Amino acid sequence: MLTSLLLCAASLQAEPYVEKLPDSTAEFNMVPIPGGSVTIADQMVEVNPFFMATTETTWDVFDQFLLSGDPSPKYDQSEFPPDAIARPSRSYILPDLGWGHKGYPVINVSSETVEMFCRWLRSVTKKNYRVPTEAEWQLASEAGDWKADFDNKAWHYDNADDTSHPVGKKVPNSLGLFDMFGNVGEWATDLKGKPVLCGGTFDDDPPDITPQRRQYWHPDWQMTDPQLPKSRWWLSDGFFVGIRLVCEP
C-alpha cells in the first residue's frame, strides 16, 4: 500500500521535459504517464509510472547515434557484451526510402539496432531510456477515448497514401502522445521479454489498429535483403517498423 501511494505521489509530481542531445540541435519531448493496470491475454498487469516520448523517434535524433562512431562490419554476427555499443553497418538501401528525413519517423530498424540506440542514448544522457514494455505501451495508448475522431488521430491505409508521415501532425491523445495509432509500429518488449511491434501502422486497415495490436518479426520483413547472412541491423522490408522511447523516473 505504501509503495502504491509513493508511486502515485511521484507520478503527480512528474513534469514534462525536453531531452536535448549533446553537441547537436536534436531533441525530443517526454511526458509523464501515470501508473495503472492493463489486461494482456487475460492477465492483469500492473504498470508503474514512467515517461514516454510524445512522438515516434525521428531521424533527426537517430542520426546522432549513427554518426557517433564507426559502423559495424557488414557481416559481423558476433555477440556483444551487455554494455557494448555497436553502430549499424551501412544499409545497402536508403534507410528512409526517400519518403522524408527531417521530422519523419525512423523506419526499417531491427530490434537489435534499437537496443544499441537505447544503450547509446543512456550513455550520453545518463537517463534510463529504453523501449516500452507492451504493458506500458498499451496503458499509454488506451488513454481517453482512443476510438473517437480516429481519422484525425491516426495515419492508416485509407489516408496515408502508402507512406509514413512526419510525426506530430495528427491530434494527440489525452496524455499528449502523437501517432500512438498508425504511422509506424513501435518496438516494445512483451511479457516474456521478447521484441514485439505494438500498435498499427499506416499500412493497416483502421479496424486492425488497436491497443492490442502486436506483430513479431517475420522473414517477410527482410524478404528482399540480398545479403547472406541478412542484415542484423536493417529490415529491408520493415518500412512500417519504428521506435518510441520511454524513460524510467
Helices and strands as residue ranges (DSSP letters): H 2-13, E 17-20, E 27-33, E 36-40, E 43-47, E 50-53, H 59-66, H 111-125, E 129-130, H 134-141, H 150-153, E 185-189, E 195-198, G 206-208, E 214-215, G 219-222, E 241-242, E 246-247
